[in-house]
Amino acid sequence: MTRPGGTWQNWGRSASVRPHRVEFPRTVEAVQRSIAAAAASGLRVKAVGAGHSFTGIAVAPGVLLDLTDLSGLVRVDRDRSRVTLLAGTRLHQIPHLLAPFGLAMENLGDIDRQSISGAISTGTHGTGARFGGVSTQVVGATLVTASGDLLTVSETENAEMLPAVALGLGALGILVDVTVQCVPAFVLHAVEHPEDLGEVLDGLDQRVAECDHFEFYWFPHTDRAMTKSNTRLPESAPRHPLAPIGKWVDDTLVGSGLHQIACSVEKVVPALIPPINRLSVKIWGDREFTDASTRVFTTSRTVRFREMEYAVPAENVRPAFEALQALIDERGWRIGFPVEVRFAAADDRWMSTAHGRASGYIAVHRYWREDPTEYFEAVEQIMLSYGGRPHWGKMHTLDAAILRERYPRFDDFVALRDRLDPGRMFQNAYLERVLGG
Ligand SMILES: Cc1cc2nc3c(=O)[nH]c(=O)nc-3n(C[C@H](O)[C@H](O)[C@H](O)COP(=O)(O)OP(=O)(O)OC[C@H]3O[C@@H](n4cnc5c(N)ncnc54)[C@H](O)[C@@H]3O)c2cc1C
């Protein structure tokens, strides 16, 4: 978000910049004009979505393109259940746009505040061992490249670029539209409850394989896991949504309110964290409901935090998770935020954290007013030792030298960037670090 005085900052308050100027293009031609004008004055350009990345990936010191006004539906291919969306469309706008056509997005992450372009550009994912991240739903896109030209990429046009453009880190050009392969609208039956952590870990492989969308949260200093198991049902299945008041009590009053208290005392009286975590597990989320897919996949996050998330090969989730547990015990830290564990299918996106391997995601969080460095860096070492790849939009310390070894198509991606953006019109400090200059 851009504040009065012209300073932009991200949701997690971990990145900020005062751009040279901010522009709000409403059309594709206006994006082209912005790039031409920036080039003429020697400025770099960066499109920004909802600013929900924790890394500096969206930092735009030159021209910040806010694409909020470039949103909505461009066209629908009813026969193939595909929709083309303008690049600034926010995920929370999409269900309404798809409803008249009986369509839905196949899988989503925890929230829906992001733009479609921001979500795909950083490899945003949800959970489900048979499902990929949001970028795997992309079957086409149009970019404005550094030359100001339009580049169309699809399964039939420039098809070889699709696995790069669909998860392009904002490095290849400005996306102006994105075509998404949708699925018939569906509902999800959600079962959420606290369980014994040891039992969850013992049965993990089977549950991940059998359930459409399985994940769990572990509150440090407890031996309990909050599990979430979502099963896909046809749209005609009877719905039993959460009553609004029950949802508010669970998500806002208990989920966020108690959590806010935990975060506030964390710094002052860290000894209170373990009992608060135990209380959270006791009173949070023993529930079952059935509702439209997007209403189940996504929730709201009212407590501000910072996050690091690593993808490891699925078979390494358990040992990596147990090493993280041991680390927290050894160091004597008091951690109020839960650790989240999710899963995804292998995919072919060159820069995807799940490229070529079935993956598990382990995410750690810290309240935004606390310094996460010591915790995150120690967790990062563990994740790296288990073959980890960091989420592009979440905090990490890796650079191009080490990332190159972890992505088989890294050099192909960099070569494509060299072709599409030889003068580094879309570069910023983060991209320089992770891709090289
Ligand atoms: C509360 C919260 C919950 C989250 N939950 C999840 C989750 O469940 N799963 C998950 O994987 N991640 C999650 N994230 C991370 C988030 O999904 C990603 O960081 C995502 O990129 C944010 O989207 P955005 O629209 O805010 O993009 P931004 O952060 O604004 O931008 C991200 C990147 O996209 C580029 N970009 C944006 N628009 C364009 C465009 N038109 N053309 C080219 N490049 C563009 C930017 O330049 C930048 O490189 C969460 C983050 C927060 C804060």
Ligand as a Chemical Component Dictionary entry (heavy atoms), coordinates in Angstrom:
data_LIG
# 
_chem_comp.id                   LIG 
_chem_comp.type                 NON-POLYMER 
_chem_comp.pdbx_formal_charge   0 
_chem_comp.three_letter_code    LIG 
# 
loop_
_chem_comp_atom.comp_id 
_chem_comp_atom.atom_id 
_chem_comp_atom.alt_atom_id 
_chem_comp_atom.type_symbol 
_chem_comp_atom.charge 
_chem_comp_atom.model_Cartn_x 
_chem_comp_atom.model_Cartn_y 
_chem_comp_atom.model_Cartn_z 
_chem_comp_atom.pdbx_ordinal 
LIG C1  C1  C 0 -1.314 -12.746 5.386   1  
LIG C2  C2  C 0 -0.630 -13.452 4.249   2  
LIG C3  C3  C 0 -1.010 -14.748 3.915   3  
LIG C4  C4  C 0 -0.363 -15.422 2.878   4  
LIG N1  N1  N 0 -0.744 -16.699 2.588   5  
LIG C5  C5  C 0 -0.084 -17.384 1.627   6  
LIG C6  C6  C 0 -0.423 -18.730 1.323   7  
LIG O1  O1  O 0 -1.359 -19.304 1.881   8  
LIG N2  N2  N 0 0.332  -19.380 0.381   9  
LIG C7  C7  C 0 1.378  -18.783 -0.237  10 
LIG O2  O2  O 0 2.042  -19.432 -1.037  11 
LIG N3  N3  N 0 1.696  -17.496 -0.012  12 
LIG C8  C8  C 0 0.991  -16.796 0.906   13 
LIG N4  N4  N 0 1.323  -15.491 1.143   14 
LIG C9  C9  C 0 2.318  -14.849 0.282   15 
LIG C10 C10 C 0 1.631  -14.149 -0.893  16 
LIG O3  O3  O 0 0.662  -14.969 -1.498  17 
LIG C11 C11 C 0 2.651  -13.814 -1.977  18 
LIG O4  O4  O 0 3.694  -13.072 -1.465  19 
LIG C12 C12 C 0 2.015  -13.049 -3.173  20 
LIG O5  O5  O 0 3.002  -12.763 -4.103  21 
LIG C13 C13 C 0 1.369  -11.763 -2.790  22 
LIG O6  O6  O 0 0.623  -11.272 -3.879  23 
LIG P1  P1  P 0 0.526  -9.715  -4.105  24 
LIG O7  O7  O 0 -0.569 -9.434  -5.062  25 
LIG O8  O8  O 0 0.459  -9.029  -2.814  26 
LIG O9  O9  O 0 1.907  -9.442  -4.834  27 
LIG P2  P2  P 0 3.070  -8.410  -4.445  28 
LIG O10 O10 O 0 3.668  -8.834  -3.162  29 
LIG O11 O11 O 0 2.570  -7.027  -4.543  30 
LIG O12 O12 O 0 4.100  -8.700  -5.636  31 
LIG C14 C14 C 0 4.732  -9.942  -5.732  32 
LIG C15 C15 C 0 5.501  -10.028 -7.037  33 
LIG O13 O13 O 0 4.590  -10.044 -8.108  34 
LIG C16 C16 C 0 5.009  -9.084  -9.061  35 
LIG N5  N5  N 0 3.850  -8.609  -9.778  36 
LIG C17 C17 C 0 2.692  -8.150  -9.287  37 
LIG N6  N6  N 0 1.907  -7.783  -10.301 38 
LIG C18 C18 C 0 2.585  -8.015  -11.440 39 
LIG C19 C19 C 0 2.303  -7.848  -12.820 40 
LIG N7  N7  N 0 1.155  -7.355  -13.255 41 
LIG N8  N8  N 0 3.244  -8.191  -13.718 42 
LIG C20 C20 C 0 4.435  -8.708  -13.324 43 
LIG N9  N9  N 0 4.744  -8.871  -12.044 44 
LIG C21 C21 C 0 3.828  -8.538  -11.108 45 
LIG C22 C22 C 0 5.658  -8.002  -8.242  46 
LIG O14 O14 O 0 6.489  -7.178  -9.044  47 
LIG C23 C23 C 0 6.451  -8.855  -7.301  48 
LIG O15 O15 O 0 7.594  -9.331  -7.951  49 
LIG C24 C24 C 0 0.686  -14.780 2.155   50 
LIG C25 C25 C 0 1.060  -13.476 2.483   51 
LIG C26 C26 C 0 0.402  -12.810 3.523   52 
LIG C27 C27 C 0 0.808  -11.418 3.874   53 
# 
loop_
_chem_comp_bond.comp_id 
_chem_comp_bond.atom_id_1 
_chem_comp_bond.atom_id_2 
_chem_comp_bond.value_order 
_chem_comp_bond.pdbx_ordinal 
LIG C1  C2  SING 1  
LIG C2  C3  SING 2  
LIG C2  C26 DOUB 3  
LIG C3  C4  DOUB 4  
LIG C4  N1  SING 5  
LIG C4  C24 SING 6  
LIG N1  C5  DOUB 7  
LIG C5  C6  SING 8  
LIG C5  C8  SING 9  
LIG C6  O1  DOUB 10 
LIG C6  N2  SING 11 
LIG N2  C7  SING 12 
LIG C7  O2  DOUB 13 
LIG C7  N3  SING 14 
LIG N3  C8  DOUB 15 
LIG C8  N4  SING 16 
LIG N4  C9  SING 17 
LIG N4  C24 SING 18 
LIG C9  C10 SING 19 
LIG C10 O3  SING 20 
LIG C10 C11 SING 21 
LIG C11 O4  SING 22 
LIG C11 C12 SING 23 
LIG C12 O5  SING 24 
LIG C12 C13 SING 25 
LIG C13 O6  SING 26 
LIG O6  P1  SING 27 
LIG P1  O7  DOUB 28 
LIG P1  O8  SING 29 
LIG P1  O9  SING 30 
LIG O9  P2  SING 31 
LIG P2  O10 DOUB 32 
LIG P2  O11 SING 33 
LIG P2  O12 SING 34 
LIG O12 C14 SING 35 
LIG C14 C15 SING 36 
LIG C15 O13 SING 37 
LIG C15 C23 SING 38 
LIG O13 C16 SING 39 
LIG C16 N5  SING 40 
LIG C16 C22 SING 41 
LIG N5  C17 SING 42 
LIG N5  C21 SING 43 
LIG C17 N6  DOUB 44 
LIG N6  C18 SING 45 
LIG C18 C19 SING 46 
LIG C18 C21 DOUB 47 
LIG C19 N7  SING 48 
LIG C19 N8  DOUB 49 
LIG N8  C20 SING 50 
LIG C20 N9  DOUB 51 
LIG N9  C21 SING 52 
LIG C22 O14 SING 53 
LIG C22 C23 SING 54 
LIG C23 O15 SING 55 
LIG C24 C25 DOUB 56 
LIG C25 C26 SING 57 
LIG C26 C27 SING 58 
# 
